[in-house]
Amino acid sequence: MSDSPARPPISRYPVPKLAELPDDIRTRIQAVQEKSGFIPNVFLALAHRPDEFRAFFAYHDALMDKPGGLSQAEREMIVVATSAANQCHYCVIAHGAILRIRARDPLIADQVAINWRKADISARQKAMLAFAMKISQHSQDIQEADFQHLGELGFSDDDIWDIAAISAFFGLSNRMANFMSMRCNDEFHLLGRVPRQG
């Protein structure tokens, strides 16, 4: 018999069964399950409020799946760095896994989460994260000099908007995850840490 405590629920709020969900939400969740092999708990937890689920993932997709000057890995770097500052267990672990996969680097997510300033990333990416952190923690201090510095590094005005919007959006996500005591899937802990076989 194990002395380890029972696993807590994935949210302090009720988690609906898939069969009970509106068709569009159930279809979205099943597509994610088919692609990843499991259902990330954020989908189930947010499905408690279907209208907010739709709004959340529409904005998420608009920011994270779009083409532009930021790579998919860089978008995930922003999420991991700002989520660590906001002490969001769920987002650091889940998006850390996605970052490892997108960057094809098993070390990068831990480096960015612990201290992005010392991570093995480019000076341009460190400037991107410094701006993202300023948006996350001190947005009232944003000045024209911030835009000028990023522009000198090759970021377009749209890229700068993306950095800010991702940081701000995941500020919402971090706070909701913490408020709900949302538990991360165990599967995320191992994803992208060991190269795939074959």
C-alpha positions in Angstrom: 0.0 0.0 0.0 1.4 3.4 -1.0 1.8 6.3 1.4 1.6 8.8 -1.4 -1.4 11.1 -1.3 -4.3 10.7 -3.7 -4.1 12.8 -6.9 -6.1 16.0 -6.6 -8.8 16.7 -9.2 -7.8 18.6 -12.3 -9.9 21.6 -11.3 -11.7 22.8 -8.3 -14.8 23.3 -10.5 -16.8 20.4 -12.1 -15.3 18.9 -15.2 -18.0 17.9 -17.7 -18.0 14.6 -19.5 -17.2 14.7 -23.2 -20.6 13.3 -24.1 -22.3 16.2 -22.3 -20.4 18.9 -24.2 -21.7 21.0 -27.2 -20.8 19.3 -30.5 -18.2 22.0 -31.5 -16.3 21.7 -28.2 -16.4 17.9 -28.1 -15.1 17.8 -31.7 -12.3 20.2 -30.8 -11.3 18.2 -27.8 -11.4 14.9 -29.7 -9.1 16.3 -32.4 -6.6 17.3 -29.8 -6.8 13.9 -28.2 -6.2 12.2 -31.5 -3.2 14.3 -32.3 -1.5 14.2 -28.9 -2.7 10.9 -27.5 -4.3 12.5 -24.5 -6.6 15.4 -23.6 -4.8 18.3 -22.0 -6.6 19.2 -18.8 -7.0 22.8 -19.8 -9.6 21.7 -22.4 -11.6 19.8 -19.9 -11.4 22.4 -17.1 -12.4 25.3 -19.4 -15.2 23.3 -20.9 -17.1 24.0 -17.6 -18.0 27.3 -19.3 -18.5 26.7 -23.0 -18.8 30.4 -24.2 -15.5 31.2 -22.4 -13.9 28.0 -23.8 -14.7 29.2 -27.3 -13.4 32.7 -26.7 -10.3 31.5 -25.0 -9.2 29.1 -27.7 -10.2 31.5 -30.5 -7.7 34.0 -29.1 -5.2 31.4 -28.3 -5.2 30.1 -31.8 -5.1 33.6 -33.3 -1.9 34.3 -31.3 -0.1 31.0 -31.3 -0.9 29.4 -34.7 -0.4 32.4 -37.0 2.4 33.0 -39.4 4.7 36.0 -38.7 8.1 37.1 -37.6 8.0 35.0 -34.4 8.7 31.3 -34.7 6.4 28.8 -33.0 9.2 28.1 -30.5 9.6 31.8 -29.7 5.9 32.1 -29.0 6.2 29.2 -26.6 9.3 30.8 -25.0 7.2 33.9 -24.1 4.6 31.6 -22.5 7.1 29.7 -20.5 9.1 32.7 -19.2 6.0 34.8 -18.3 4.2 31.8 -16.8 7.2 31.1 -14.6 7.1 34.7 -13.4 3.4 34.3 -12.6 4.1 31.0 -10.8 1.7 29.0 -13.1 2.5 25.4 -12.6 0.2 24.3 -15.4 1.5 26.6 -18.1 5.1 26.2 -17.3 4.9 22.4 -17.6 2.5 22.2 -20.5 4.0 24.9 -22.6 7.5 23.8 -21.6 6.7 20.5 -23.2 5.5 22.3 -26.4 8.6 24.5 -26.4 10.9 21.5 -26.2 9.1 19.9 -29.2 9.0 23.1 -31.2 12.6 24.0 -30.6 13.8 20.4 -30.8 15.8 21.0 -27.7 15.3 19.0 -24.5 17.0 21.6 -22.3 15.5 24.9 -23.4 12.2 24.9 -21.5 13.9 24.4 -18.1 16.5 27.1 -18.9 13.8 29.6 -19.9 11.6 28.8 -16.9 14.3 29.0 -14.3 16.2 32.1 -15.7 15.7 33.0 -19.3 18.6 35.5 -19.0 21.0 32.6 -18.7 19.3 30.3 -21.2 21.0 29.1 -24.4 19.1 31.4 -26.7 20.0 34.3 -28.9 20.5 38.0 -27.8 17.5 38.8 -30.0 15.3 36.2 -28.1 16.5 37.5 -24.8 15.4 41.0 -25.8 12.0 39.6 -26.9 11.6 37.9 -23.5 12.7 41.0 -21.6 9.9 42.9 -23.4 7.4 40.1 -22.7 8.3 40.2 -19.0 7.9 43.9 -18.9 4.4 43.5 -20.4 3.6 40.8 -17.9 5.0 42.4 -14.8 5.3 46.2 -15.4 3.3 47.1 -18.4 2.8 50.7 -17.1 6.5 51.2 -17.7 6.4 50.6 -21.5 8.0 53.4 -23.4 8.9 54.4 -26.9 12.5 53.2 -26.2 11.2 49.7 -25.9 9.8 49.8 -29.4 12.9 51.4 -30.8 15.2 48.7 -29.3 13.1 45.8 -30.6 12.9 47.5 -34.0 16.6 47.7 -34.1 16.8 44.0 -33.6 14.5 43.3 -36.5 11.1 43.0 -34.9 8.3 44.5 -36.8 5.4 46.4 -35.2 3.2 43.3 -35.7 5.9 41.2 -34.1 5.9 43.5 -31.1 2.1 43.3 -30.8 2.4 39.5 -30.9 5.0 39.5 -28.1 2.7 41.8 -26.0 -0.5 40.0 -26.8 1.0 36.5 -26.0 2.3 37.8 -22.7 -1.0 39.5 -21.8 -3.2 36.6 -22.9 -1.2 34.1 -20.9 -1.3 36.4 -17.9 -5.1 35.7 -18.0 -4.4 32.0 -18.5 -2.0 31.8 -15.6 -4.3 33.5 -13.3 -7.3 31.4 -14.2 -5.2 28.2 -13.9 -4.0 29.2 -10.5 -7.5 30.2 -9.4 -9.0 26.9 -10.5 -6.1 24.8 -9.1 -5.8 23.3 -12.6 -3.6 20.3 -12.5 -1.2 19.5 -15.4 -1.3 16.2 -17.2 1.5 13.8 -16.2 2.2 13.3 -19.9 3.5 16.8 -20.3 6.4 16.2 -17.9 8.2 13.9 -20.2 7.3 15.2 -23.7 10.3 16.4 -25.7 12.9 15.4 -23.2 14.2 12.3 -25.0 14.5 12.1 -28.8 11.9 9.9 -30.4 13.0 6.5 -31.5 12.9 5.5 -35.2 
